[in-house]
Structure formats: structure tokens, C-alpha cells
């Protein structure tokens, strides 16, 4: 057996023993025989031990010896980046170091040094003080001298000193103070701060998994979370000799049997970071101007369903842990459904045209009130019996006219169209916490239910679902599953497009075109009752289709609909004659007495104006035709 480190080798000494009470014969022959027998016995025992060690225990002992001087080191995989559609990086990783110290070993080493070199005046205390001062100098803003000194005086055997240290700085520190260890790690950088953070999310270094190979950057929110497996990559392995075995102090030059780490895939999003920035800024400003509690907005490609911008009025900064609050990290654009109000009248308009119940020019007699089950429905303005064209019913957003058309459809057919438009269904966008919205089951409907749903009360949807309805109308009746990830790029440069989105032909192209043309009158400015509800959404030179919405919110104190708290919505198509984009907007309980709080149409105008310039969208070839909304009899 090899002597242990620090143990002195002791020479073998044979002693001549005396038998108690009797002297041993001192003949030469007797001594010779005794010594010979003894040597033979020793050789036999040694031979048997040698056979045992070399023949039966060789592998086990060799493995044990190897394990005492080697360690397996995990090589972290580089996490893939997240980019916008134009290659602008929204998230990427940088290599860092974590500094640590084995306090037990450091105390022992410097205690022994002080004992052997009493005149040098160096011990654990002086070494810790020098290291603390040096760390504070090299890591300003990360670690103070007082904090470092407190770390060195912890009672535990091991402690981390600092994380997120630049590799060159870490090397300088460990060279001067070899007792300080350095671990390879990575940090996530978000150059845009709050830009698209509600979509991109957050990843940080995680060590909570018992499997050390999984200690790496992992997602906590957003796409960083839902696409963690794609981004994370596969860690590698390396075997190296160590000076202290389990202490993992690697002896330079002993690394071998390396299994390289495989980097994660890059994600390319459908977002345009410039559009995202403009949308976040414009939405935030408008929410403040309208005194709303909050708001969300989305910009969607009319044909592909790709999302160019998805914003909440406030969001967190992934570079600032102080902003990691549930409210700021909640992506309300996908997690928070609301009752949309009259924006949902698109379903009734489409179903009525598609089913042949009416035509755009048909004149409808609309009374001042309408009894539906046990309650009476009014319009937002007081009027007697008027004659509205079907186009006028939706341009002026008449609740009564909408319900009259819905009654001709019947509840079963109306429910069928809700399903076609995807209301109450998950969009599959791939962001965490996405809500399906809510449509009451058909077998629970009462007369009152059917008096609410067609005018956008009693059901709920997210701003993405709302925009998806208008995307179908903009795309000749073909609803395309919205998506926010465009493709993945593997480490070798291979591009892997996302799976093709699901599609559904909601209505015929003819119906979609008819409805889209009808909804141009919403932004119409006319005389004698021929103005729509949103002339401020109009954009000079472009035909615009859209719909306003005002949905009552439930007062949490009473459980009944409030007369002062509303969801203000707008959904629009730019341009109506050759759709390129769909924009959806939701304002949460703005001050409806303010111009900005009464309608989201001006915000749509500003967003549409930016998009038209950004993408140089050609002007509409013709002006929007004037459409009669009210007919005098």
C-alpha cells in the first residue's frame, strides 16, 4: 500500500523475541532454520497478496486511484441568440466567470504557512484582507472590500465571491490569488432593454437542477422559456487531473477526452424591432394621454399572420432585476382577455352577408329600443325609429341593428361563425400563459346571452385573437394562425423554417371582400347622420377598413357591468383595397370623458401612418367611395 501524503516511511525492524521464563538456545543451526522458515512465510503471504491485487482487484483499485486524481468537468453550451426578422439581436450570450473560494483549504494552507514562516507576518487574515482589497479594485460595482472580507470570514467551507466577471479580469485575479477559483459561466445580454421583452422574455444562469450538466442559462419567461430546449444546446465534457480531487483545481495541460459542447439554435422572430419600438412608444404615450389603466396592441401581416409588433404599454427590463415584478412581466397582449364590445360585430356582419340574410345596401328599420329576453337594449345615442343600410348599422355601430340581423341568423349559426373566427380557442402563438378567451358553452345560452354576444359582451378575447378575426377578412376569408417565430438557425448555419401555420377558410373571398368594403364606412366623415364612428382613424391617401369597440367592464365591487369603466378597442386594415397589415388595439379603462379615452381610432391613425412610411406602402389607387349609412323616408 502506498504511503499517504505527509506520512513518513518507516523501515521494517525485526525484533528477536524471548519466550517468557525460558532462554532461547543460541545455536547457529537453530537460528538459521528459524529465519528461513520466517522468510518463506513472508514470501508466501506477499505472493498471495500480489496475486489478489494484480489479478482480482487491479481494475477496481486502478479506477479508485484515477478517481482520486481526476474530475469530469462540464463544458456549458453557448445559448442561441434571438433576433428580429432583419437580423437585429434582441438577446445573446456572453462568456463570464464566477469566482469562488474553498475557505477550509485556504484556512489550512495559510495556517501551515504561518506556522512554518512565523517571521513573515502572513497568515489567513492578512491574505484575506489583501484578496478583499484586490477584488474590490478589480470588480467595482460588483463587490466592495467590506463585502469581500465578510465572504472570506464565513463559517462555511465554500462560498461564491462574485458572478458575471469578465474572463480577462477573472484570470488576473486568480493568477494573483490562486486560492480563488474561477468557473466558466455565461450571462444573457438584452441590448434593447425593454424592447420586446414581453415577447423575448428572460434567461439567467440556473444551478437548481441536481444534474450538474444542466447548470447553464435557462429561460424564465417569454420565448426564452417556451423555446428553452431549442436555445440551450448540449453541454460537453472534459476530464482533467486535479490537485485536490473533488476541489476541482485543474492541473493545466491535463485536460483530455473532450466532448465538445454543441451550441443552441438561434431564433429568428417575425418582429421588426423598429416597428416594435414605435408601437411600444406610441401605445405607452396614448395610454398615458387617455388615463387608461393599461393597454395592448398588435401589428399583424394581413396575409401570413406574422406578427411585426406585439406590445403592452409597460413591460420589464431583463437587464434590471428590480423590474422583475408579476405585473410588468405579464404579457397582457396574450394572457389577458377582455370583452371587446362592438369590434366583435364583425362576426355578425360577416355571418349575415355570408348567409344571404342581407346585403350592404339593404335598408333596415331600426327602432329606438329593442326588448331581448328580460332586458331592453339601447344604442349609444338616443334615437327614434331610423332607417339604416346594413353598412350603416356597422359604420354607426348600432347595437339594435346588429341584434336584429343576429336574430335572423339564429344562435346556432352565430355560434358556428364564432368558432370559425377562432374565438375561445388558443392561437398557438407559443408565448407562455396565453389565454383562450371565453365563449359560453352553447348549452348554457339564454335569451339574454344571445342579446349580448353579437354586440361583444359576455365573451372575451385577447388583442391577438381580435386582430386575427380581421386578418381573415383582410386575407380574402382565409384565417392564418398567427406566429411570432419565423425560423431557427442551427450552429452550422442550416436554416429550419417554422412549421407552416394552420389555416382555415372562414368565408368565401367574395364575402370577405364585401365585408371589408363595408367596414371602410367606419372611418367615413359625412353629413346628416352619414359619418362613421371613427373618422379620426382615416389616413390620407389610403383606404382604411376598421371597427371601433366600447365594451363595458364588470365592476368588481358589484359584480355588474359598470357605467364608467370600459374596454376601448379598435381593429383596422391598411390599406383596405390591398391589405398589408392588420392592427389591433385595446385600452383598459381609459377616462372616457377625454378625447383620447373615448376612442382608440387616433392611435390607429398614428400607427398606420408609421407603417405606411416605414414600408413605403403604395397609395390606394382610388379614394374610398362614399356610402350611404342612413336613409331618410
Secondary structure, DSSP 8 states (H G I E B T S, - for coil): ----TT------------BTTB-----HHHHHHHHHHHHHHHHHHHHHHHHIIIIISHHHHHHHHHHHHEEEEEE------EE-TTS-EEEEEEEEEEEEEEHHHHHHHHHHHHHH-GGG---HHHHHHHHHHHHHHHSTTT--HHHHHHHHT-SSSEEEEEEEE-HHHHHHHHHH-TTEEEEEEEEEE-TTTTTTHHHH-EEEEE--SSSGGG-EEEEEEHHHHHTHHHHH-B-EEEEEEBSSGGG--B-TT--EEEE--B---EEEES--HHHHHHHHHHHHHHHHHHT-SEEEEEEEETTT-BEEEEEESS---TT-GGG--HHHH--HHHH--B--GGGGHHHHHHHHHHTTS--TT-EEEE-SEEEETTEEEE-SS---SEEEEHHHHHHTT-HHHHHHHHHHH-HHHHHHHHHHTTTTS------TT----B---GGG--HHHHHHGGGT-S-BB-HHHHHHHHHHHHTTTEEE--BSEEEEE-TTS-EEE-----EEE-S-HHHHHHHHHHGGGGG---STT---S-GGG-BTTB-EEEEEEEEEEE-TTTSSEEEEEEEEEEEEEESSSS--EEEEEEEES--TTSHHHH-SHHHHHHHHHHHHHHTT----SS-------B---
